[in-house]
Amino acid sequence: MNQRPSSRPKASLYVGDIHQHVTEAMLYNHFSPAGTIHSIRVCRDRVNKRSLGYAYVNFKRSVDAEHALDFLNFKLTDGSPIRVTWAHQRDPTMTKSGVGKVFIKNLDTSIDNENLYDTFSGFGKILSSKIACGNNGSKGYGFVQFETAEAAEKSIERLDGMLFNDRKAFVGRFKSRKERQAERFGSCAKFTNIYIKNFGQDVDEQKLTEVFSKYGKITSVCVMKDENGKSRGFGFVNFERHEDAQKAVDDMKGMQISGKLIYVGRAQKRLERQSKLKRWFQQNQARMTCPSKQLFTNIYIKNFGQDVDEQKLTEVFSKYGKITSVCVMKDENGKSRGFGFVNFERHEDAQKAVDDMKGMQISGKLIYVGRAQKRLERQSKLKRWFQQNQARMTCPSKQLQHMSAQIHSKTKAQVKVQTLTQENAQVETQPKDCTVGEKTYGGILHAENITSMKAAASAVKNGDADQFPTTL
């Protein structure tokens, strides 16, 4: 029953986009009206035997297979539309090469596989077509695989920029991930737009133009502002030529504008920054779980005086290596809060600064220098320390304790111990007389420590309390 589809290539169909719980019996009921079926095989995982989402249906006659292809493609099976194509036309090498493959994006979510197939089928024989879908339906893009590259080029020429349900769609040649990355890196190498940050409130577009115009012709300058129109401390300068932009980046790194050390680099798109951060996070995930192994470049300095500013910190730490940014934290009145950060270009320089400057002074004040930590990391570290020391904190060994013993009964000596702190060293209960044997004792026995209290309690129980004075 379960023969390989290659045994009858001209009458074998590939069925894709089937649910995981669809079985051979369900597919037989769906395809059997088209003709006599020779075999059906749902492809499954070798380990867990779960469906891989596609199957092969082998007919005895190719005419029946062709009939099924014409009438059952994109029809619903268990509530989901399936894709049907000839099995012998699914050449993996052709699919991977991208020859004859077209990429379509910016599609309306109402467009499905059948609409896509009908739109592109007029340009040549289609081997497969598919709309990319997620949990919420169409993702707005899809693929069409033609039999020939000529048909693909014809569809691109005619349909690129056309309206699909009132949306202008992009139709172009499919590019592999390697091709897209090569193009992205190529565009990065020829940049003209540069990014500048960490400048002051007094720096505007005119100031940036004055500073950067010496490197070449500038086409646009922009300083980013908040909702109140105040500078956010960063902006962009776009040059006409890549060479001028590159020279500006090389020359202005580590330089100052209006007394503040600025950062200058190639402007990056949001997707590029996110992709770069994701790669960095994946590469450094092991180090992030163990802070001691992190390759840091940013260091934290605290406990310096009001006279220490960015320029002073730059003078002190520049001997260890190239500095990319310096920041002294200030309050709402513009006064120094006594701590700040220095960011180096290389980890080795930052590590040397931390090692050398520990226990040193700036302007006569002993400073602390260490690796800069993010708030979540500091909170996590403090939480671990608190949990480890919680037992000790609940019963401090150096706390002053006063132990008090009081005799409550006249028939039997009972010792009551009350622990009082130094601030509340008073006994609220009134002293009462107590008879032990034929002797009567009055008042409260006070002890300076637990050892004396145990001795007093034992003496009272044994009738030897005369040997102790009222206060121990």
C-alpha positions in Angstrom: 0.0 0.0 0.0 2.7 2.5 1.1 5.0 2.5 -2.0 7.3 5.4 -2.7 5.8 8.1 -4.9 8.8 7.8 -7.3 7.5 4.4 -8.5 4.6 6.1 -10.4 6.0 9.6 -11.1 3.5 10.6 -13.8 0.5 9.8 -11.6 1.8 10.9 -8.3 0.6 14.1 -6.6 2.2 16.2 -3.8 -0.3 17.4 -1.2 0.8 20.2 1.1 -0.5 22.4 3.9 -2.4 19.5 5.6 -3.2 19.5 9.3 -1.1 17.2 11.5 -4.1 15.1 12.4 -5.1 14.4 8.8 -4.6 10.7 8.0 -4.3 8.5 4.9 -8.0 7.5 5.3 -9.1 11.1 5.3 -7.1 11.9 2.2 -8.5 8.7 0.5 -12.0 9.9 1.1 -11.1 13.3 -0.4 -9.2 12.1 -3.5 -11.0 8.9 -4.4 -13.8 10.5 -6.4 -11.2 11.6 -8.9 -10.2 8.1 -9.8 -8.6 4.8 -8.6 -5.9 5.4 -6.0 -2.9 3.1 -5.9 -1.4 4.4 -2.6 -1.3 7.2 -0.1 1.5 8.2 2.3 1.4 11.0 4.9 5.1 11.9 5.6 5.9 11.7 9.3 8.7 12.4 11.6 10.9 9.3 12.2 11.1 9.7 15.9 7.7 10.9 17.2 5.7 9.8 14.1 3.9 13.2 13.8 2.8 14.5 10.4 5.2 16.8 8.6 2.2 18.6 7.0 2.5 17.0 3.5 1.6 13.8 1.8 1.8 11.9 -1.6 -1.3 10.5 -3.4 -0.5 8.0 -6.1 -3.2 7.2 -8.7 -3.2 4.2 -11.1 -3.8 6.5 -14.1 -2.2 9.9 -14.8 -5.5 11.1 -16.2 -7.1 10.6 -12.8 -4.2 12.4 -11.1 -4.6 15.3 -13.6 -8.3 15.4 -12.9 -7.6 15.6 -9.1 -5.1 18.4 -9.6 -7.6 20.5 -11.5 -10.5 20.1 -9.2 -9.0 19.5 -5.7 -6.2 22.1 -5.6 -6.9 24.7 -2.9 -10.0 22.8 -1.7 -10.8 22.4 2.0 -9.6 19.3 3.8 -10.7 19.2 7.4 -11.4 22.9 7.2 -8.1 23.9 5.7 -7.2 24.6 2.0 -4.6 22.2 0.6 -2.0 22.7 -2.1 -1.8 20.0 -4.8 0.9 19.8 -7.5 2.8 17.1 -9.5 5.2 15.2 -7.4 7.7 14.8 -10.2 7.9 18.6 -10.7 9.1 19.2 -7.1 12.9 19.4 -7.9 14.7 20.4 -4.6 17.8 21.7 -6.5 15.6 24.0 -8.6 13.8 25.2 -5.5 17.0 26.0 -3.7 18.6 27.7 -6.8 15.7 30.2 -6.9 15.4 29.9 -10.7 11.9 30.8 -11.8 10.9 31.7 -8.3 9.0 35.0 -7.6 8.6 36.8 -4.3 5.4 38.9 -3.7 4.9 41.2 -0.7 2.5 43.9 0.6 -0.5 41.7 -0.2 -3.9 42.2 1.4 -4.6 39.6 4.0 -7.8 38.5 2.1 -5.6 37.1 -0.8 -5.2 33.3 -0.4 -3.3 30.6 -2.3 -6.0 30.2 -4.9 -6.1 33.9 -5.7 -2.3 34.0 -6.0 -2.3 31.0 -8.3 -5.1 32.4 -10.6 -3.3 35.8 -10.8 0.1 34.3 -11.9 -1.0 31.2 -13.9 -1.5 33.3 -17.1 2.3 33.9 -17.4 3.4 30.3 -17.5 3.2 26.9 -15.9 3.3 27.1 -12.1 5.0 24.3 -10.1 3.9 25.7 -6.7 2.5 28.8 -5.1 2.0 29.7 -1.5 0.9 32.5 0.8 2.9 32.6 4.0 0.6 32.2 7.0 0.8 32.5 10.8 -1.6 31.9 13.7 -3.7 34.9 12.6 -3.8 34.1 8.9 -1.9 35.6 6.0 1.4 37.4 6.7 1.0 39.6 3.6 3.7 37.9 1.4 4.0 34.8 -0.7 6.0 32.8 -3.4 5.3 31.5 -6.9 7.6 28.9 -8.5 7.4 28.9 -12.3 8.7 26.1 -14.5 10.9 28.5 -16.5 12.8 31.7 -15.6 11.2 33.4 -18.6 7.7 33.1 -17.1 9.0 34.5 -13.8 10.5 37.5 -15.5 7.4 38.1 -17.5 5.2 38.1 -14.4 7.6 40.5 -12.6 7.6 42.9 -15.5 3.8 43.0 -15.8 2.7 42.7 -12.1 5.2 44.7 -10.1 3.5 47.8 -8.7 0.1 46.6 -9.6 -2.9 47.0 -7.2 -4.1 43.8 -5.4 -7.3 44.6 -3.6 -6.4 48.3 -3.6 -2.8 47.7 -2.3 0.3 48.2 -4.4 2.2 45.0 -4.3 5.9 44.3 -4.9 6.7 41.5 -7.3 10.4 40.6 -7.7 12.9 37.8 -8.2 13.3 35.6 -5.1 16.6 36.2 -3.3 18.2 33.7 -0.8 19.2 34.8 2.6 22.9 34.9 1.6 22.0 37.2 -1.3 20.0 39.5 0.9 22.8 39.6 3.5 25.4 40.4 0.8 23.3 43.3 -0.5 22.8 44.6 3.0 26.5 44.5 3.8 27.2 46.1 0.4 24.9 49.0 1.2 26.5 49.3 4.6 30.0 49.7 3.0 28.7 52.6 0.9 26.9 54.7 3.5 26.4 58.5 3.3 24.3 59.0 6.5 26.1 59.3 9.8 24.8 59.2 13.4 26.0 61.6 16.1 25.0 61.4 19.8 25.8 62.7 23.3 25.9 66.4 22.3 24.4 69.2 24.5 21.2 71.2 24.3 23.0 74.1 22.7 23.9 72.1 19.6 21.4 72.5 16.7 21.4 71.8 12.9 23.4 74.9 12.2 26.1 73.9 14.7 26.3 70.4 13.2 26.6 71.8 9.7 29.5 74.1 10.8 31.3 71.1 12.4 30.9 68.6 9.6 30.8 70.7 6.4 34.6 70.7 6.2 34.4 67.0 5.2 32.3 67.4 2.1 28.9 68.5 0.7 26.0 67.9 3.1 22.6 67.1 1.8 20.6 67.2 5.0 21.1 67.7 8.8 18.6 66.7 11.5 18.7 67.1 15.4 16.1 64.9 17.0 13.8 66.7 19.5 11.2 65.7 22.1 7.5 66.7 22.2 8.5 70.0 23.9 11.0 70.9 21.1 14.1 70.2 23.2 17.1 68.4 21.7 17.3 64.7 22.6 21.1 64.8 22.3 21.5 63.0 19.0 21.0 63.6 15.3 22.0 62.7 11.7 24.2 64.3 9.0 23.8 63.0 5.4 26.7 63.6 2.9 26.5 63.5 -0.8 29.5 61.1 -1.1 30.4 58.0 0.8 34.0 59.0 1.1 33.1 62.2 2.9 30.9 60.4 5.3 33.6 57.8 6.1 36.2 60.6 6.7 33.9 62.4 9.1 33.4 59.2 11.1 37.1 58.4 11.2 38.1 62.0 12.2 35.3 62.8 14.7 35.5 59.7 16.8 36.4 60.7 20.4 36.1 64.4 19.6 34.1 67.0 21.5 31.4 69.5 20.6 30.8 72.3 23.0 32.9 70.5 25.7 31.1 67.2 25.4 32.6 64.0 24.1 30.5 62.8 21.2 29.9 59.5 19.4 30.0 59.4 15.6 29.2 56.3 13.5 27.4 55.0 10.5 23.6 55.5 10.7 21.8 52.1 10.9 18.2 51.2 10.2 16.1 49.8 13.0 16.0 46.2 11.5 19.8 46.2 11.2 20.3 47.4 14.8 17.8 44.8 16.0 19.5 42.0 14.0 23.0 43.1 15.3 21.8 43.2 18.9 20.2 39.8 18.5 23.4 38.3 17.2 25.4 39.9 20.0 23.0 38.6 22.6 23.2 35.1 21.2 27.0 35.2 21.2 27.3 36.7 24.7 24.4 34.9 26.4 26.7 32.6 28.3 28.7 35.5 29.6 25.6 37.5 30.6 24.5 34.7 32.9 27.9 35.0 34.6 28.7 38.7 35.1 32.3 38.1 36.1 33.1 36.8 32.6 31.6 39.7 30.7 33.8 41.7 28.4 32.7 45.1 29.5 33.8 48.5 28.1 31.8 50.8 30.3 33.0 51.6 33.8 31.3 53.2 36.8 33.0 55.9 39.0 31.5 57.3 42.2 32.4 59.4 45.3 34.1 62.2 43.4 33.6 65.9 44.3 31.5 68.7 42.7 34.5 70.0 40.9 34.9 66.9 38.8 33.3 67.1 35.3 33.5 65.2 32.0 36.7 66.9 31.0 38.3 66.0 34.3 37.3 62.3 34.0 38.6 62.3 30.4 42.0 63.6 31.6 42.2 61.0 34.3 41.2 57.9 32.3 42.4 58.7 28.8 45.8 57.3 29.6 44.3 53.8 29.6 43.0 53.9 26.1 40.6 55.4 23.6 37.4 56.7 25.2 34.1 56.8 23.3 32.0 58.6 25.8 32.1 60.2 29.3 29.1 61.2 31.4 28.8 62.8 34.9 25.3 62.4 36.3 23.6 65.6 37.4 20.5 66.5 39.4 17.6 68.7 38.2 19.6 71.8 39.2 22.6 70.8 37.0 24.8 69.8 40.0 27.0 66.7 40.0 25.6 63.7 41.9 29.1 62.5 42.5 29.1 59.6 40.1 29.5 59.0 36.4 30.5 56.6 33.6 33.5 56.3 31.2 33.1 54.1 28.1 36.2 52.7 26.4 36.5 51.4 22.9 38.2 48.2 24.1 37.5 45.8 27.0 41.2 45.5 27.8 41.5 49.3 28.4 38.4 49.3 30.6 39.7 46.4 32.7 43.1 48.1 33.1 41.4 51.3 34.3 39.4 49.4 36.9 42.4 47.5 38.2 44.7 50.6 38.4 42.2 53.1 39.7 40.8 51.1 42.6 41.7 52.9 45.9 43.0 56.0 44.0 41.9 59.6 44.6 40.5 62.4 42.4 40.8 65.9 43.7 41.6 64.5 47.2 38.6 62.2 47.4 38.9 58.4 47.5 36.8 57.0 44.6 35.2 53.7 43.7 35.8 52.3 40.2 34.1 49.2 38.8 32.3 47.6 35.9 29.1 49.5 35.1 26.0 47.3 35.7 22.5 47.6 34.5 19.7 48.1 36.9 18.3 44.6 36.6 21.7 43.1 37.2 22.2 45.2 40.3 18.8 44.3 41.6 19.3 40.6 41.0 22.7 40.7 42.7 21.2 42.5 45.8 18.4 40.0 45.9 20.8 37.1 45.9 22.9 38.7 48.6 19.8 39.4 50.8 18.6 35.8 50.4 22.0 34.4 51.4 22.2 36.7 54.4 18.6 36.7 55.5 19.2 34.1 58.3 22.0 36.2 59.8 19.9 39.4 59.5 17.0 38.0 61.5 19.3 37.1 64.5 22.3 39.5 64.6 25.2 38.2 66.7 26.1 41.6 68.0 22.7 42.7 69.1 22.5 43.7 72.8 20.1 41.4 74.6 18.7 41.6 78.1 17.2 38.5 79.6 14.7 38.8 82.4 13.4 36.0 84.7 10.4 36.5 86.8 8.9 34.2 89.4 5.1 33.9 88.9 3.9 31.2 91.2 4.0 30.8 95.0 3.8 27.0 94.9 6.3 26.3 92.1 9.1 28.4 90.8 8.7 29.2 87.1 11.2 31.2 85.1 9.9 33.5 82.4 12.5 34.8 80.0 11.8 38.0 78.0 14.2 39.3 75.4 14.3 43.0 75.2 16.3 45.3 72.9 18.5 48.1 74.3 15.9 50.7 73.4 13.0 48.8 75.2 14.8 47.4 78.2 11.9 47.6 80.7 9.7 44.9 82.2 6.0 45.7 82.1 4.8 43.0 84.6 5.0 43.8 88.3 7.4 41.7 90.5 5.7 39.1 92.7 6.9 37.1 95.7 7.5 33.4 95.3 7.9 30.6 97.9 10.4 27.9 97.1 10.4 25.3 99.9 10.4 27.4 103.1 12.1 30.5 101.5 10.4 33.4 99.9 12.0 35.4 97.1 10.7 38.7 95.6 11.4 40.9 92.7 12.9 40.2 89.2 16.2 38.6 88.6 18.1 40.5 85.8 20.9 38.9 83.8 23.3 40.5 81.4 23.6 37.4 79.2 22.0 34.0 78.6 24.6 32.1 80.6 23.8 34.1 83.8 20.1 33.6 83.2 20.4 29.8 82.9 22.4 29.8 86.2 19.8 31.9 87.9 16.9 29.8 86.7 18.6 26.6 87.8 19.3 28.1 91.3 15.7 29.1 91.7 14.5 25.7 90.8 16.9 24.0 93.2 16.2 26.4 96.1 19.7 28.0 95.9 18.7 31.5 94.8 20.3 33.0 98.0 23.7 32.8 96.4 22.6 35.3 93.7 22.0 39.0 94.2 18.9 40.6 92.9 20.7 41.8 89.8 23.1 39.5 88.1 
